[in-house]
Amino acid sequence: MADGELWTSDDGAVWISWFDRVEDVVNVVWEAKKKQKTKRDLMADHRFLFGDGGLDKSIAGRKQPHVTLPELRRIMRWKLARGKFRPSLMGLIEKNEDVEAVTRTAFAKISRRPVSRSSVMVAMGALCKLKGVGPATASLILSLFNGDVPFMADEAMKAAFGPLRAIRYTTHEFEDFYDLIRGKLDQISEGERKLTAADLSHALWAFHTSAAMRMSQVVSGAKRKRTDKDVDEDCVSPKAKQRRVSSE
């Protein structure tokens, strides 16, 4: 499948196959960048959030669903490791003293499925009162509790909006993104299991990250260091090259 085609596909099996590759792609990214201080915990944090018994499964089992400050710290660390690192955000997260109360209030707004967009926006507004939490991070937190909420991953936003629209991480942008993901979810044929809006966002991340990494490898190969043989070849005239080929 060529880059850009996942969003146009309505084949549930194709979407499922990309969602199932998410951890593999995360691992490839981590292997390539784990020596970087900001990336070294990516794989561990991914499994903490999405692995067997991960936070995305345990939150709902709590008597009053919520996340703690240490959990919020890992959520932010995972998000920054996957995207652009902004060290100031981690500092802001540490200043929050009411994480459990705020997240408890937010989750209560979307405790029933399917959720309405208006309920999601109320929940997002509550989370954005936390220091360091904007619409994108809020969407991630909500998606961990309720899969009807898509995470505003860069790759998913770009796929849904298309190449001509600038990406802005605002509540208005989220509303448009939410509608597009929900619309795509309705178009996709049912595969071996039912996907959620959050699943679609992660599948798009895996697809476009894989495509970007393949392109990076191509560019890296094209920019390889020129050898003495390359220079020698440049100095040989076309006629001389032809005579040499003919004699081989």
C-alpha atoms as one frame of an Amber mdcrd trajectory, in Angstrom:
protein
   0.000   0.000   0.000   1.427   3.361  -1.045   1.790   6.280   1.343  -1.532
   8.095   1.775  -3.761   5.155   0.870  -4.784   3.966   4.340  -7.096   6.912
   4.906  -8.872   6.229   1.603  -9.344   2.529   2.383 -12.665   1.243   3.692
 -11.348  -2.281   4.205 -11.607  -3.191   7.878  -9.011  -5.942   7.521  -6.439
  -3.425   6.248  -7.072  -1.065   9.145  -6.855  -3.914  11.644  -3.569  -5.074
  10.144  -2.040  -1.630  10.670  -3.433  -1.298  14.170  -1.880  -4.659  15.013
   1.511  -3.352  13.877   1.551  -0.383  16.249   3.788  -1.965  18.886   6.167
  -3.276  16.220   6.522   0.207  14.744   7.017   1.724  18.193   9.756  -0.826
  18.801  11.497   0.058  15.528  11.381   3.759  16.428  12.708   2.981  19.905
  15.528   0.783  18.594  16.610   3.553  16.242  16.500   6.315  18.846  16.832
   4.674  22.280  20.237   6.258  22.854  18.515   9.634  22.949  17.622  10.584
  26.503  14.139  11.713  25.468  13.385   8.420  23.662  14.902   5.771  25.918
  11.666   5.053  27.829   9.370   4.962  24.781   8.921   1.193  24.622   8.419
   0.764  28.373   5.930   3.626  28.474   4.060   2.252  25.453   3.591  -1.083
  27.179   2.606   0.667  30.403  -0.171   2.474  28.527  -1.266  -0.135  25.985
   0.191  -3.530  26.884  -1.521  -6.424  28.643  -3.118  -4.929  31.734  -2.084
  -1.476  30.525  -3.536   1.807  31.680  -6.019   1.832  28.788  -7.600  -1.262
  30.332  -7.172  -0.609  34.038  -8.674   2.882  34.292 -12.215   1.693  33.627
 -11.901  -0.951  36.358 -11.351   1.612  39.071 -14.255   2.413  41.364 -14.017
   6.037  40.302 -12.014   6.101  37.062  -9.097   8.524  37.179  -5.376   8.802
  36.547  -2.717   9.783  39.056   0.094  12.292  38.712   2.731   9.547  38.152
   0.493   8.088  35.421  -0.015  11.512  33.841   3.751  11.935  33.877   4.197
   8.727  31.874   1.385   9.649  29.486   3.131  12.925  28.697   6.555  11.299
  28.452   5.197   8.754  25.942   3.511  11.473  23.887   6.626  13.632  23.739
   8.846  10.665  22.873   6.660   9.856  19.875   6.500  13.428  18.654   8.291
  16.725  19.172   9.915  16.946  22.581   8.948  20.026  24.607  10.757  19.892
  27.965   8.687  22.715  29.445   5.569  20.544  29.339   7.041  17.967  31.705
   7.823  20.766  34.143   4.245  22.018  33.962   2.841  18.532  34.531   4.797
  18.277  37.778   3.024  21.372  39.115  -0.417  19.719  39.108  -1.831  18.837
  42.517  -5.380  17.835  41.591  -4.865  15.307  38.793  -7.069  12.603  40.290
 -10.009  14.950  40.947  -9.832  16.594  37.511  -9.520  13.332  35.574 -12.312
  11.782  37.660 -14.609  14.649  36.642 -13.591  14.389  32.980 -14.073  10.631
  32.750 -17.516  10.885  34.345 -18.618  12.976  31.347 -17.823  10.175  28.890
 -18.571   7.086  30.972 -21.293   5.854  28.632 -20.788   4.606  25.092 -21.315
   5.727  22.465 -20.339   9.218  23.565 -21.562  12.424  21.998 -19.191  15.047
  20.693 -20.618  17.570  23.143 -19.811  15.271  26.089 -16.266  14.806  24.821
 -15.802  18.557  24.528 -16.964  19.084  28.114 -14.542  16.395  29.288 -11.734
  17.947  27.251 -12.449  21.347  28.763 -12.112  19.863  32.237  -8.743  18.240
  31.443  -7.358  21.388  29.858  -7.523  23.031  33.282  -4.493  20.923  34.202
  -1.141  22.625  33.728   0.648  21.415  30.612  -2.452  19.723  29.176  -3.842
  21.048  25.913  -6.421  19.539  23.528  -3.988  16.998  22.038  -2.882  15.609
  25.401  -6.450  15.753  26.678  -7.611  13.677  23.709  -4.946  11.079  24.531
  -6.005  10.880  28.179  -9.672  10.543  27.237  -8.887   7.892  24.618  -7.218
   5.744  27.280 -10.520   5.638  29.145 -12.946   5.553  26.221 -11.961   4.357
  22.743 -14.710   6.469  21.189 -12.341   9.424  21.579  -9.569   9.615  18.945
  -6.091  10.789  19.918  -4.887  13.870  18.020  -1.661  12.253  16.812   0.187
  14.360  14.224   0.041  11.615  11.601  -3.660  10.959  12.120  -4.497  14.671
  11.901  -2.526  15.097   8.673  -4.173  12.035   7.117  -7.690  13.150   8.058
  -7.288  16.810   7.053  -5.175  16.286   3.957  -1.912  17.975   2.908  -3.356
  21.444   2.277  -4.673  22.153   5.761  -2.346  23.458   8.456  -2.505  21.494
  11.689  -3.503  23.413  14.807  -4.024  21.794  18.179  -7.157  23.603  19.282
 -10.537  22.443  20.515 -12.067  23.564  17.205  -9.581  21.430  15.284 -10.382
  18.493  17.536 -14.093  18.818  16.791 -13.399  18.609  13.056 -10.965  15.736
  13.585 -13.477  13.897  15.764 -16.143  14.152  13.053 -13.755  12.937  10.346
 -12.582   9.931  12.359 -16.118   9.003  13.369 -17.205   9.320   9.735 -14.356
   7.092   8.575 -15.212   4.561  11.278 -18.762   4.329   9.880 -17.395   3.731
   6.361 -14.989   0.945   7.253 -16.255  -2.567   6.675 -16.250  -4.849   9.693
 -13.203  -7.073   9.884 -12.463  -9.830  12.351 -13.117  -7.387  15.198 -14.590
  -3.937  15.663 -12.215  -0.990  15.745 -12.634   2.173  17.800 -11.918   5.790
  16.938  -8.779   5.573  19.082  -7.680   2.465  17.162  -7.941   4.349  13.862
  -5.705   7.109  15.169  -3.036   4.613  16.245  -3.291   2.715  12.935  -2.717
   5.946  11.007   0.318   6.693  13.166   1.788   3.255  12.449   1.132   3.515
   8.714   2.588   6.992   8.214   5.499   6.464  10.598   6.452   3.337   8.660
   6.233   5.250   5.380   8.349   8.094   6.771  11.001   5.676   8.023  11.177
   3.968   4.637  11.619   7.342   2.947  14.316   8.268   5.462  16.210   5.098
   4.567  15.948   5.910   0.869  17.224   9.447   1.419  20.004   8.168   3.666
  21.085   5.718   0.971  21.004   8.406  -1.707  23.218  10.647   0.424  25.834
   7.984   1.187  29.430   9.163   1.220  31.012   9.239  -2.212  33.978   6.889
  -2.581  37.180   7.252  -4.599  35.649   4.890  -7.146  32.691   7.260  -7.559
  35.074  10.134  -8.246  37.099   8.017 -10.691  33.902   7.079 -12.545  32.993
  10.753 -12.918  36.344  11.389 -14.572  35.892   8.698 -17.210  34.446   9.942
 -20.489  31.260   8.331 -21.837  33.157   6.865 -24.797  35.774   5.338 -22.501
  33.040   3.863 -20.345  31.396   2.358 -23.411  34.682   0.816 -24.605  35.286
  -0.649 -21.156  31.789  -2.175 -20.971  32.227  -3.639 -24.457  35.484  -5.301
 -23.451  34.126  -6.889 -20.288
